Amino acid sequence: MGGNSVANELTGITQKQLDKKFKHAADFGITTTKKNAETLSQYETAIKSHMGDKATKPLGTYGFVTDSKVFFNSNTNNVVVLDKSGNFVTGFKITPGTPQYENYMKNGVLR
């Protein structure tokens, strides 16, 4: 991965968490809603790609998880949330112009 990549921040992704958050897979380019081993694997790869992208930067925290870190990509407007140990919590697209986006940009807290 690139020198300024945050990929090494991601230490773990469980199948359980991928399964739980699969509803957001479309935000990362997964084009099917069918949840199976293959599509969960594609989602995991997409999350790792997000974390490996040079445009992905640490920015703020996730309001629902104490000591979490949010990794925002300004090209895609996707975020990935990791807990304090670096485990995948969630990931989704935020939309510029929405209260969620504006609050996150202004206060550094994603909700």
N, C-alpha and C positions, 0 to 999 in steps of 0.2 A: 504494500500500500504506500501511498505518497507520504512524503515527509511531514506534511502538515495535516495529515489525516487523523481523525479521532477514532479510527476503527478499533484501536486497542482499548478504548474505554468500555467496549462491549465485551463482557466476560461470559455471559450465558444467555441462552434462549431455550426455554423449555417448550416441549411439544404442547403442554397444557396451556401455556400462555399464548402460543401461536394460535391454538385452537380457539381460545377465548376471544382473541382480538382479530380473528380472521375476517370479521365484517369490515375491517379497514384495509384489507389486502388490495382492494381495487385502487385505493389511493397511491399504491406503490406499483401499479401497472399490472396486477394480477387480474386477468380478464374473465375469469370464471368465478361463479359463486359456489361451485361444487367443492366441498371441503373433503380432501383425502390426503394421503401421504404425499403424493406428488405436488399438489397445490400448496400444502403447508410448507413443503421444502422450497418451493418457488418464493413463497412469502418470506421465509427465513433468509434466502439469498438476497431478496430485494432489500430487506432490513440491513443486511451486512453491506450491500452496495451503497445504501444511503450513508451508513457510518464511514465508508471508505471514500466517499466523494469529497473532493477538496472544498466544495462549496458548503459542506455541512460543518457548522460551528456550534460549540456549546453556547447556549443562551438561556439563562434563567432556570427556573424550577417548575415542577408540576405540582399544582396546589393540593392535589389529593394524596400525594406520597411524600412523606417527610424525607428530607435530604436527597431528593431525586435530582437528576440532571436532565435537561432537555437539549436535544441536538437538532438544530433548525437548519434547513437547506433553503436559501433564498431563491434558488433557481426553480425548485419544485413546490415550495411552501409546505413541504412535509416536515414533520417532527417525529423524533423517536425519543421516548422517555425511558431512562434507565434508573434503577434504584441505586442506593448508595454503594452497593456491591458491584454494580455494573451489569445487573441482570435486566433483560428486556421486560418492560412493564406494558407499554403500548406504543403505538405509532399511528399517525393519521395526518391528513392534509388540513391546514388551516387556511381560511379564505381572507385575503386582504379586504379591508372595508367592513368586516364583521366586528361586533363588540369583542368577541373572543380574540381575534387577531390584534385589534387595537390595544386591548388591555395587556396582552402578552408583550407587544412591542414597547409599550410605555412603562410597564411595571415589572416585566421579566417573570411574571407568574402566569403559567398556562393553566386554564381550568376547562 
